């Protein structure tokens, strides 16, 4: 099954995981996916298709040969949209990030980052057993970390994908992941500290509100 629209590049190589092509002012990117992702792609594609069309991006979804392609067209106006289109087909083909998050990333409403846990282990020489223990601890605290940082966190294989509205929070999420894996900081400790900061912020906000009320009463007196 192949779904396509707009201009389709004549040069496609479905056997390649990543490919960029530039021909006649058309730039294309192809990403392969596994059979495991077919049900998700079938469900997601109508929404993705509509969002890509709005930005003047043409697309190909080939379920038989297991690849997706996005290409620029004469209607592509936003200079950053092709980069985001590339990113979302990678997210769709390699992660469990929900469709609505993918669409928000395409539209520029959310930022995201891929943190490769396996890469951290290789770079810093973390042995397999230690890595497994640290990963288990991280996964046990994943929901609490995501909630406290107001961020979406997804783990696929040895990669953590973070998505949210704040670009600054992207940096914080990466820092937290690196501390958990590289510095062996217990995620539960980070959760506890974040909770304390959150409580302190709430107290300060309440005190500030009380001070404002006090000043108002003084002016009325």
C-alpha positions in Angstrom: 0.0 0.0 0.0 1.4 3.4 -1.0 -0.1 6.8 -0.1 1.3 9.8 -1.8 0.5 13.4 -2.7 2.2 16.3 -4.3 5.6 16.0 -5.9 7.4 12.7 -5.4 11.1 12.6 -6.0 12.2 10.1 -8.7 15.1 8.9 -6.6 13.9 6.9 -3.6 15.9 4.2 -1.8 13.6 2.4 0.7 16.5 0.2 1.8 18.2 3.2 3.4 17.3 4.4 6.8 18.1 8.1 6.1 18.4 9.9 2.8 18.4 13.5 1.7 18.0 14.5 -1.9 18.2 17.8 -3.7 17.0 17.9 -7.2 15.3 20.8 -9.1 14.9 22.7 -5.9 13.1 19.8 -4.3 14.5 18.4 -1.1 13.4 15.0 0.1 14.0 12.8 3.2 13.2 9.1 3.5 12.8 7.1 6.7 12.2 3.3 7.0 10.1 1.7 9.7 9.4 -1.8 11.0 6.2 -3.8 10.6 5.5 -3.2 14.2 4.7 0.5 13.5 2.2 -0.2 10.7 -1.0 -0.1 12.9 0.2 3.2 14.5 1.0 4.8 11.2 -2.4 3.8 9.7 -4.1 5.5 12.6 -1.9 8.5 12.6 -1.5 9.2 8.9 -4.8 11.1 8.2 -3.9 13.7 10.8 -0.3 13.8 9.8 -1.2 14.0 6.1 -3.5 17.0 6.8 -0.9 18.8 8.8 1.8 18.3 6.1 -0.5 19.5 3.4 -1.1 22.7 5.3 2.6 23.5 5.3 3.1 22.6 1.6 5.0 19.4 2.2 4.4 16.4 0.0 4.5 12.9 1.4 4.7 9.2 0.6 3.8 6.4 3.0 4.7 3.0 1.5 3.4 0.3 3.8 4.5 -2.5 1.5 8.2 -1.5 1.4 8.1 0.1 4.9 9.3 3.6 4.3 8.0 7.2 4.5 9.2 10.2 2.5 8.6 13.9 2.9 9.5 16.5 0.2 9.4 20.2 -0.3 7.1 21.7 -3.0 6.6 25.2 -4.5 4.1 25.7 -1.8 6.6 25.2 1.0 7.1 28.7 2.5 8.4 28.2 6.1 12.2 27.6 5.9 12.1 25.5 9.1 9.2 23.3 8.2 11.1 20.7 6.2 13.4 20.1 9.2 10.4 19.6 11.4 8.8 17.3 8.8 11.9 15.2 8.8 11.8 15.0 12.6 8.2 13.9 12.8 8.6 11.0 10.4 11.6 9.9 12.5 9.4 10.1 15.6 6.5 8.2 13.9 8.8 5.5 12.7 11.1 5.0 15.7 9.2 6.0 18.9 5.9 5.8 20.7 5.4 9.5 20.8 1.6 10.1 20.4 0.2 11.6 17.2 -1.0 14.8 18.8 2.5 15.5 20.2 4.0 14.8 16.7 1.5 17.3 15.1 2.4 20.0 17.8 6.1 19.5 17.0 5.4 19.9 13.3 3.4 23.1 13.9 6.2 24.5 16.1 4.2 24.5 19.3 6.4 22.0 21.0 10.1 21.2 21.2 11.7 17.8 21.5 15.0 16.1 22.1 16.4 12.5 21.7 18.8 11.4 24.5 20.6 8.2 23.6 21.2 6.3 26.8 23.3 3.7 25.0 25.5 6.5 23.6 26.0 7.9 27.1 27.1 4.5 28.4 29.5 4.1 25.5 31.0 7.5 25.8 31.5 7.4 29.6 32.5 3.7 29.7 29.5 2.6 31.9 29.5 -1.2 32.2 26.5 -3.2 31.0 25.4 -4.2 34.5 25.7 -0.7 36.0 23.9 0.7 33.0 21.0 -1.8 33.4 20.6 -0.9 37.1 20.6 2.8 36.4 18.2 2.4 33.6 15.8 0.4 35.8 15.9 3.2 38.5 15.3 5.8 35.8 12.3 4.0 34.4 10.8 3.5 37.8 10.8 7.3 38.3 9.9 8.2 34.7 6.3 9.3 35.4 7.2 11.4 38.4 10.0 13.1 36.5 7.7 13.9 33.5 5.0 15.2 35.8 7.3 17.5 37.9 9.1 18.9 34.8 5.8 19.3 32.9 7.2 17.3 30.1 6.4 14.3 28.0 9.0 11.5 28.3 9.0 8.3 26.2 11.6 5.5 26.3 12.1 3.4 23.2 15.0 1.0 23.3 18.0 2.9 24.6 16.6 6.3 23.6 14.7 8.8 25.8 12.5 11.2 23.8 11.4 14.4 25.6 8.7 16.7 24.3 7.3 19.9 25.7 6.4 23.6 25.1 9.5 25.0 26.8 12.9 25.0 25.1 14.6 25.6 28.4 13.0 22.5 29.8 14.5 20.5 27.0 18.0 21.3 28.4 16.8 20.5 31.9 15.5 17.1 30.8 18.8 16.2 29.1 20.7 17.3 32.2 18.6 15.1 34.4 19.0 12.1 32.2 22.8 12.6 32.0 23.0 12.9 35.8 21.0 9.7 36.3 23.1 7.7 33.9 26.6 9.3 34.0 26.8 10.6 37.6 24.7 7.8 39.0 22.3 10.2 40.8 19.2 8.4 42.0 16.2 9.7 40.1 14.2 9.5 43.3 16.5 12.2 44.8 15.9 14.5 41.9 12.1 13.9 42.2 12.4 14.8 45.9 14.3 18.0 45.2 11.9 19.0 42.5 9.0 18.5 44.8 10.7 20.7 47.4 11.3 23.5 44.9 7.7 23.2 43.7 6.4 23.5 47.3 8.7 26.4 48.0 7.5 28.1 44.8 3.9 27.6 45.9 4.6 29.0 49.4 6.3 32.1 47.9 3.5 32.6 45.5 0.9 32.5 48.4 3.0 34.9 50.5 3.3 37.3 47.6 -0.5 37.2 47.1 -1.0 37.9 50.9 1.4 40.8 50.7 -0.5 42.3 47.8 -3.8 41.9 49.7 -2.2 43.5 52.8 -1.1 46.5 50.7 -4.6 46.8 49.3 -6.2 46.9 52.7 -3.6 49.5 53.9 -4.6 51.8 51.0 -8.3 51.4 51.7 -7.8 52.1 55.5 
